[in-house]
């Protein structure tokens, strides 16, 4: 079969295509067109990949010296192979090789770095550090490695047709936007759709601003296309975010979406699917600039796309300042992207600065310019433009310097702005108020000027390269965000307020969505402005599902504007209460707690319903922050002020106290409270009914009433089934289900636990119940550890830890780290397990509740698995110290068994027997999993005196663990049985047990135990 390998130019490449057609039996042009598969363009029309006219022109060389389009090559090669009835997997492989050669020729012929030396910037007007289409395609100073990396990423995008991601990182003015320009031009030359978005410094609170900036224009007038590709439900979700789709939401449609519950994860999935559709057929390059200004929800969306990337040829490139970006996003970029996918843009060296400036500046002036600018291209350019070589005081209208800009550069930019006419200066300030990207009509409104005068002013500024046109739609933007920042800081505060007010009034007159108006209302509203408060409250409610952090910002501003009449009518406490709930949902736990306290301070004691909601938020936050004593104090105080003990609000507080008692290891106290509650009550809603049913099993199990726990599990399953059948998942208290799941795990009912975990995680992801999702992930990690599904457990544990960190919850972090440690210890990753254990213990801070004691249990397990037997036994002794610590039976028995093993390995048989007896004392006779640990502990203790009995006990434990599905424990029991048989001289039986153990450990991913089993087998020959 002919190939394109070694083709020297376009003519040779086309000659190879002709030879491929000959090899295929010279199919006619009509047959080739029929064998190619049509594609659907983003507009919805069908595209013929091999038109006969194009086939004829390309194959006859009429389009030389240009290469044919990439889509043509892909379709032509596939059609030729189909003519020879080649299998599809072979076709895919061959097409990939042809495209690789196509890219080699395309990139070697196109603009960019060459082998002649470093790229050189145009010297007549050193403006190449700034963004804008006019810069794309021009060579750069000192950025050759970055361009090479871009080419590699785009090659991977188009050849493999898979998702790619790239981060461009650097300080202000260093040239990140300029590199994005070049990346956009390179992607466009490869026929990819290029969409660009930027977050403005003064629009940080706008929800998902970068994504809206990038996609909104593309979605204009395409509601039908979105509905056809993604469905009506996704269209409704997207319409809550993108103004161009806002007509898809009518008043009655809004009522179908529960905006009170966070549904942002469904929105994120809809955005991911939208990107996949926009990438058809030629690929999509989504370039997001100034990501350091993004709101928390934008950072969360980017994290979602990094962890669950779009399918198909989608490139996402983000640019940000490392000192200002969200720490969580920076950590995620570091974890998800390799070093070859993170481009760090540094200031110019002196040689590069000289090359950048060219011959216009020399000698001492050049040296002073480089030193004053720090080698930052933007500042270097600004200083060179104005001939500034020393910092001098600015003159004219001044304002505090924008943060991060050297005084000399600010001076140069101010002088540049002082050189324009008064009208242009006013229009510049108005444009800085409007948005990062602006058009004439809205700037005219902000400035209070005639549109013709605005056009003239923009022309004047464009001639001075202060602003630049964007595309062909009559829109403009400043040449760099720092220019806008300087202009914005020059505007007087009172004038800014009035400009925002004019924009807000105009947007209301033209019927703009409330989410578009809210930004300007937030900056222009006055104290006591009822209309502004209503607008901000409404906008907050609309975006709460997608962006709780942004919704909280709008609600905070609404509260700042509320007048004294709001205290009298009770609206202010309602706003504060909603703010507290939003801030907790967004992970702003400290701020949410403050808001909840303000609610409690403002409400009378007899306002039980609202006080209970606020107490719920506050006690939950205090517990998540690792302050359980304060949480309990607040709970008890709230219950003392309650009146009707059976009122729903009071019942919920008492359930929180039940949870506290269980965490503290006081099941009798928890049972006492639960006995005062009926099984059901007519006034209870579905959520409360489920909360009560879900916690009863754990209380009974902790009190060692296993039969009652099983009965309560069955009742909870019935309540859950009825709730799921009658209510949307947004209204279900999924976090409460964790009590049911953990009870099932501790009782060895792994099938039910996994079923409920899968169900809960699916609903939590779909409804954005972030805290519930994190809690369930920790339980899923423990389930995988117990069942020996270690690779899956490691992946889930890492996700649980990340989410706990994002929520800033000490309690969730300790639980997640402890479960992650258990997985790593079983897998044989001792160093990681000990590191995680140390982190968990440090965060637990000598806490005495179950979640804190889990850290010490995990550390003891990690030490013994690592062979550090003496400190391991000491750690187990600490956990078992007074026999009163709130540790579940499963963990207690595991500790006893591990200590018995460690003491036996040290030849301390009496100590091993003591731990085995303790295990028998703790075990519940009705639980098979308990019996397995007791038999294994006894097997350890008997090995020194009765090896045959030891082997028998170990085999009994293996049979029990086989019945429950605990694979790591099965393997460990078989290892102990093999040792007993070997001590008794039964080498064949020992070999059989070791072979079984090695097979089990290999399946589990328990590397160290697997190696140990193989090593013992080898010694037996």
C-alpha positions, -999 to 999 in steps of 0.1 A, spaced: 0 0 0 14 34 -9 21 58 20 29 95 23 61 89 43 90 109 31 70 132 8 91 164 4 64 189 -6 28 192 -16 34 179 -51 50 147 -38 22 143 -13 -5 146 -40 14 122 -62 12 96 -33 -25 102 -31 -28 94 -68 -8 62 -63 -31 52 -34 -61 56 -58 -44 33 -83 -37 8 -56 -74 9 -47 -83 -1 -83 -89 33 -97 -124 39 -83 -142 66 -102 -147 101 -87 -184 93 -82 -175 61 -63 -150 79 -41 -175 105 -33 -200 78 -24 -175 59 -3 -167 90 18 -189 98 47 -206 131 48 -202 154 78 -226 177 96 -214 212 100 -221 233 131 -249 251 112 -267 218 108 -262 214 70 -245 183 55 -211 187 40 -198 165 12 -162 157 21 -152 147 -15 -170 169 -41 -161 156 -75 -149 190 -87 -125 192 -57 -113 157 -63 -105 165 -100 -86 197 -92 -66 182 -63 -56 150 -81 -46 169 -112 -24 193 -93 -44 224 -101 -43 236 -64 -5 233 -60 16 245 -43 -11 243 -15 -17 210 3 -53 198 2 -74 204 33 -70 180 62 -106 169 59 -101 161 22 -71 139 30 -89 121 58 -119 113 36 -99 104 5 -77 79 22 -106 63 40 -126 61 8 -97 44 -11 -93 18 17 -130 12 18 -129 5 -20 -105 -24 -11 -128 -36 18 -102 -28 44 -113 -32 81 -122 0 99 -96 -3 126 -69 -6 99 -84 24 81 -82 45 112 -45 36 116 -36 43 80 -55 76 80 -36 87 112 -3 80 94 -13 101 64 -24 129 86 8 128 105 27 134 72 2 161 62 10 180 94 47 176 90 44 193 56 19 218 67 38 230 98 72 231 80 57 253 52 37 276 75 48 306 95 64 302 129 98 293 142 124 283 117 158 267 120 176 299 111 175 314 146 152 327 173 119 344 162 122 381 157 95 407 165 87 434 140 109 464 150 93 494 135 65 495 160 70 472 189 34 463 197 37 426 194 32 420 231 -4 430 229 -34 409 220 -53 413 188 -58 396 154 -33 419 138 -5 404 158 -12 368 150 12 351 126 40 376 133 71 361 149 79 366 185 110 375 205 122 347 228 91 325 225 103 298 201 98 270 226 63 281 233 54 280 195 69 246 192 48 234 221 17 249 205 24 230 172 28 197 191 -5 203 209 -24 211 177 -8 182 160 -21 159 187 -55 176 185 -60 170 148 -42 137 143 -56 118 174 -90 138 173 -89 138 211 -91 165 239 -61 186 246 -54 212 273 -28 239 276 -20 264 303 -1 297 296 13 311 329 30 344 335 31 377 353 11 408 341 22 422 307 46 394 300 29 384 267 3 357 275 -24 373 254 0 377 225 8 340 227 -29 332 227 -32 353 195 -5 331 179 -22 299 191 -55 311 177 -39 318 143 -22 284 143 -55 267 151 -74 286 125 -48 276 98 -57 240 108 -94 247 101 -104 245 138 -131 268 151 -115 293 174 -136 308 203 -120 332 227 -131 345 261 -116 368 286 -125 377 322 -124 414 330 -109 427 362 -141 446 369 -165 418 360 -151 391 384 -185 386 400 -202 377 368 -210 340 367 -188 320 344 -178 352 326 -150 337 305 -172 309 291 -200 334 284 -176 357 266 -163 329 244 -195 311 235 -224 336 237 -217 352 203 -215 318 187 -249 308 201 -267 339 189 -298 328 169 -290 291 174 -316 280 199 -330 255 175 -295 240 169 -288 237 206 -322 221 212 -317 196 183 -282 186 195 -285 187 233 -322 185 240 -347 209 255 -335 203 291 -300 213 283 -312 243 263 -331 255 294 -300 251 316 -277 269 291 -303 297 287 -299 306 324 -263 314 316 -260 327 280 -279 359 272 -281 349 235 -303 319 245 -324 338 271 -355 338 249 -356 300 254 -367 307 290 -403 319 294 -418 325 328 -436 292 329 -405 273 319 -386 289 348 -409 272 372 -398 238 359 -363 243 371 -356 242 409 -333 271 412 -332 267 450 -311 236 446 -277 237 430 -279 222 396 -246 236 383 -231 202 376 -259 195 351 -250 229 336 -213 219 334 -222 187 316 -244 206 292 -214 230 285 -192 200 280 -216 185 255 -219 219 238 -182 220 233 -183 185 218 -209 196 193 -191 228 184 -160 207 177 -176 188 149 -162 183 123 -129 202 122 -121 207 159 -125 235 184 -99 257 201 -114 274 232 -90 300 244 -97 316 278 -76 346 289 -71 363 323 -85 332 341 -70 346 373 -100 370 375 -125 341 373 -151 336 400 -151 304 421 -178 289 399 -157 294 367 -128 278 385 -151 249 394 -162 246 358 -127 246 345 -118 219 371 -148 199 359 -136 201 323 -100 192 333 -112 161 352 -140 151 328 -128 165 294 -150 168 263 -148 139 238 -134 147 204 -110 174 190 -114 201 217 -85 222 228 -89 243 260 -61 268 266 -61 290 297 -39 319 305 -34 333 340 -12 351 364 2 325 389 2 349 419 -35 357 415 -51 325 403 -72 304 426 -49 280 445 -73 251 438 -72 257 401 -34 261 401 -31 228 420 -54 211 396 -35 223 366 -3 210 381 -19 176 388 -37 172 355 -13 187 330 22 175 323 51 200 323 50 200 285 14 213 286 22 243 309 39 272 291 56 295 316 61 330 300 90 349 315 102 385 311 127 393 284 164 389 290 185 420 283 194 406 249 157 399 241 147 434 252 173 449 229 160 427 200 125 437 208 132 475 208 155 474 178 177 502 167 154 531 179 168 528 215 203 523 224 231 528 250 221 540 284 185 546 274 181 509 266 196 498 299 173 521 319 143 510 299 151 474 306 157 480 343 126 502 347 103 476 330 119 445 345 120 430 310 82 429 309 72 435 272 41 455 280 59 479 303 89 480 280 67 490 251 48 517 272 80 533 283 95 532 248 64 548 233 65 578 256 103 581 259 101 575 296 133 561 311 129 572 347 99 571 370 83 606 371 51 618 387 20 614 365 1 645 357 -35 653 347 -63 632 361 -48 606 384 -59 577 405 -43 551 427 -20 529 406 -34 496 395 -19 468 416 11 451 401 20 478 376 54 495 380 52 532 386 72 540 354 48 519 333 18 536 349 33 570 342 38 560 305 3 548 301 -11 579 318 8 601 296 -4 582 265 -40 587 277 -35 623 285 -26 629 248 -61 622 235 -90 647 232 -114 653 261 -142 634 242 -118 604 236 -108 605 273 -145 604 284 -153 576 259 -123 556 272 -136 558 307 -171 548 296 -157 519 277 -137 507 307 -170 507 327 -190 488 301 -170 457 298 -138 441 286 -153 441 251 -177 469 241 -197 483 213 -207 519 203 -243 521 215 -236 510 251 -205 532 254 -226 561 242 -251 554 270 -224 551 296 -207 583 284 -240 602 279 -228 611 244 -241 610 208 -231 578 190 -214 597 162 -192 615 187 -184 581 203 -174 567 169 -151 596 163 -135 592 197 -130 554 192 -114 561 158 -90 585 175 -81 560 201 -78 532 176 -54 554 156 -33 557 188 -36 519 194 -54 524 227 -83 504 216 -86 478 188 -115 465 168 -126 429 175 -138 411 144 -163 426 120 -191 432 144 -184 468 154 -170 458 188 -138 470 204 -115 462 233 -85 479 249 -52 467 236 -44 451 269 -63 446 302 -38 467 320 -46 497 298 -83 492 307 -73 490 344 -54 523 342 -83 540 325 -108 526 350 -87 538 379 -87 573 364 -125 575 364 -139 593 395 -159 570 418 -191 591 416 -189 593 378 -184 555 377 -216 550 398 -236 573 374 -223 555 343 -233 521 357 -267 535 365 -272 548 330 -262 514 316 -285 496 340 -315 518 331 -308 513 293 -306 475 297 -339 475 315 -356 496 288 -344 472 261 -355 441 280 -321 427 288 -321 396 311 -319 403 348 -286 385 349 -271 410 325 -284 440 343 -274 428 378 -237 436 373 -244 473 366 -271 475 393 -247 461 418 -223 490 411 -249 517 409 -276 508 434 -282 533 463 -291 526 499 -328 519 502 -332 514 464 -361 489 464 -358 483 426 -321 475 429 -326 451 457 -354 433 438 -332 431 407 -302 417 426 -323 392 445 -340 380 414 -307 376 395 -292 358 425 -321 333 425 -317 327 387 -279 320 388 -279 302 422 -283 268 405 -252 274 383 -230 298 403 -237 299 440 -206 321 447 -217 347 422 -253 345 435 -239 350 470 -220 381 458 -252 396 443 -271 388 475 -244 405 496 -248 436 475 -286 435 479 -282 433 516 -259 464 515 -287 483 498 -316 472 521 -331 500 541 -345 501 576 -379 492 563 -366 457 554 -359 449 591 -394 458 599 -409 436 571 -385 407 578 -370 406 544 -334 412 556 -333 380 577 -346 361 547 -319 375 525 -292 367 551 -305 332 555 -304 326 518 -269 341 517 -257 317 544 -270 287 525 -255 299 493 -221 305 509 -221 271 524 -230 255 491 -201 275 474 -176 263 500 -173 297 517 -178 282 552 -165 310 573 -186 336 555 -216 314 556 -213 309 593 -210 347 598 -242 352 578 -261 325 598 -250 341 631 -263 375 619 -297 358 611 -298 344 647 -289 377 662 -317 395 642 -345 370 648 -368 369 679 -367 337 700 -402 327 689 -393 327 652 -386 290 653 -387 281 616 -361 306 605 -340 302 636 -339 264 629 -328 269 593 -300 292 604 -290 269 632 -288 240 607 -264 260 585 -243 272 614 -240 239 632 -232 221 600 -205 247 592 -190 245 626 -188 208 624 -173 208 589 -147 233 601 -137 209 628 -153 226 658 -177 200 670 -179 214 706 -192 247 693 -216 230 670 -230 210 699 -233 240 722 -253 258 695 -275 228 690 -283 224 727 -290 261 730 -313 260 701 -332 230 715 -336 248 748 -354 276 730 -377 253 711 -413 249 720 -431 220 703 -408 190 705 -426 173 676 -425 203 653 -406 196 621 -380 223 628 -374 209 663 -371 173 650 -344 183 626 -324 199 654 -327 168 675 -315 147 645 -284 169 644 -279 161 681 -283 123 673 -256 126 648 -234 144 673 -239 116 698 -230 90 672 -198 108 663 -189 111 700 -194 73 705 -225 77 727 -251 54 709 -272 52 741 -278 89 741 -286 88 704 -311 60 710 -327 79 738 -335 108 714 -347 86 686 -371 68 709 -389 101 714 -396 103 677 -424 84 660 -417 62 630 -436 87 609 -457 118 614 -484 134 591 -466 168 592 -432 154 581 -422 161 546 -403 135 525 -369 149 533 -375 147 571 -390 112 568 -358 101 550 -335 118 574 -350 100 604 -351 66 586 -315 68 574 -299 75 608 -318 49 628 -298 19 615 -265 34 627 -278 41 662 -290 6 666 -258 -9 652 -236 13 674 -256 0 704 -249 -36 692 -285 -43 684 -278 -59 650 -313 -73 645 -329 -39 650 -303 -23 627 -312 -48 599 -349 -40 605 -342 -2 603 -322 -7 571 -351 -24 554 -374 4 566 -350 31 553 -348 14 519 -386 16 516 -387 52 525 -359 59 500 -377 41 472 -409 61 478 -390 93 480 -371 87 447 -404 78 430 -423 109 442 -397 137 444 -368 151 423 -334 144 437 -328 181 444 -352 179 473 -337 148 489 -312 151 519 -286 129 502 -260 137 529 -282 120 555 -280 87 535 -244 84 545 -256 70 578 -274 42 560 -244 35 538 -218 34 566 -241 11 586 -243 -14 557 -206 -13 552 -199 -20 589 -224 -49 589 -209 -64 558 -239 -57 536 -217 -46 507 -242 -51 479 -267 -28 495 -240 -3 504 -227 -1 468 -262 2 454 -271 31 476 -237 47 470 -241 46 433 -276 60 436 -266 87 460 -235 98 440 -255 99 408 -281 122 424 -255 143 441 -236 149 409 -268 157 390 -280 182 416 -247 197 427 -250 187 463 -213 190 468 -210 182 505 -232 151 500 -210 141 471 -178 144 491 -193 124 521 -204 96 497 -170 95 480 -153 89 514 -177 60 520 -172 46 485 -134 47 492 -139 26 523 -162 2 504 -135 -3 477 -108 -8 504 -129 -35 522 -137 -53 489 -102 -52 476 -110 -29 446 -79 -9 453 -72 9 420 -108 21 420 -105 31 456 -74 51 450 -90 72 423 -122 78 443 -101 87 474 -81 113 455 -113 129 443 -128 129 478 -97 146 492 -98 173 465 -134 180 472 -128 181 510 -100 206 505 -121 227 482 -148 228 509 -122 238 535 -137 212 558 -113 197 584 -137 169 592 -142 158 556 -105 161 549 -96 139 579 -121 112 569 -110 113 532 -73 112 541 -79 82 565 -97 62 539 -72 71 512 -44 59 536 -62 25 541 -63 20 503 -27 29 499 -16 6 528 -35 -24 513 -20 -16 478 15 -17 493 23 19 487 37 23 522 54 57 517 21 73 505 1 56 532 23 69 560 24 104 545 -14 104 543 -17 90 578 5 118 592 -15 144 574 -48 130 588 -34 128 623 -21 164 622 -55 176 610 -74 155 636 -57 175 663 -62 149 691 -99 150 684 -120 123 703 -148 119 678 -152 90 653 -139 110 623 -107 120 642 -101 85 656 -102 72 620 -69 90 614 -52 71 642 -67 38 630 -54 45 595 -20 53 609 -18 21 629 -28 1 598 -2 19 576 26 12 601 19 -25 604 15 -29 566 48 -12 562 65 -36 586 70 -11 613 56 -35 639 66 -20 672 53 16 665 23 -1 648 13 -20 679 18 12 700 -6 30 676 -32 3 679 -28 5 717 -35 42 715 -67 36 695 -79 9 719 -66 27 749 -97 30 771 -120 8 750 -143 38 750 -131 56 719 -158 61 693 -144 36 668 -168 13 649 -167 -25 654 -151 -32 620 -122 -8 627 -118 -21 662 -116 -57 651 -92 -49 623 -70 -32 648 -70 -63 671 -63 -86 642 -34 -64 629 -19 -62 664 -22 -100 668 -4 -104 635 24 -79 645 30 -95 679 31 -129 663 57 -117 637 78 -105 666 75 -139 684 55 -123 712 29 -151 714 13 -142 747 7 -106 735 -7 -119 703 -32 -141 723 -43 -111 743 -52 -92 711 -70 -123 698 -91 -126 730 -99 -89 728 -111 -94 692 -134 -122 704 -147 -99 731 -156 -71 707 -170 -92 679 -208 -95 675 -218 -131 670 -244 -123 643 -220 -106 620 -200 -128 596 -174 -102 590 -166 -100 627 -161 -137 629 -136 -136 600 -114 -111 619 -116 -132 651 -106 -164 634 -77 -147 616 -65 -131 649 -66 -165 666 -46 -180 636 -19 -154 642 -17 -163 680 -17 -200 675 11 -202 649 39 -204 675 23 -233 695 -2 -251 673 6 -245 636 -21 -270 623 -48 -253 644 -35 -219 631 -38 -231 595 -73 -244 602 -84 -211 618 -69 -191 589 -87 -213 563 -120 -207 582 -114 -170 581 -107 -172 544 -140 -190 538 -159 -163 558 -142 -135 539 -149 -153 506 -186 -152 515 -185 -115 522 -162 -106 492 -134 -90 512 -106 -100 488 -75 -86 506 -85 -103 538 -90 -136 519 -55 -133 506 -41 -124 540 -59 -153 556 -45 -177 530 -10 -163 536 -14 -172 573 -28 -206 565 3 -213 542 26 -203 571 8 -228 594 9 -256 569 46 -249 563 54 -250 600 36 -283 602 57 -297 574 28 -297 549 46 -281 520 21 -290 492 -8 -275 511 13 -244 519 21 -241 482 -16 -243 473 -25 -216 497 3 -193 485 -8 -198 449 -44 -188 458 -31 -158 478 -9 -146 450 -37 -148 425 -61 -128 447 -35 -101 455 -28 -97 418 -65 -91 410 -68 -67 439 -38 -46 431 -21 -54 465 14 -52 452 35 -58 483 13 -87 495 15 -102 460 53 -99 460 54 -115 494 32 -145 482 54 -150 451 86 -148 472 73 -175 496 63 -196 466 98 -194 451 114 -205 484 92 -236 482 105 -244 448 
